[in-house]
Amino acid sequence: MNSKTKLLPLINRVLEGKGFETLDSLSDNDKLRDDLGLDSFDLAELTVIIEEEFNVDIFEDGLVENISEIIIKIDAV
């Protein structure tokens, strides 16, 4: 299972918490704020979820804006 496939249910958990529809798939170019509608609180929640799942802080080196940046950080572990 690739990182994007593992990431999808984690992002869907955050989206469900906001009352948003879940996604069937992710694109590398999906922007967390603009395309997925996540705000600062959602990104903080997502950071914790990803850190628990993959043992990596996606914002350790600064802001992450799209799915591909998260995948790069996850794959680097």
Helices and strands as residue ranges (DSSP letters): H 3-17, H 40-54, H 67-75
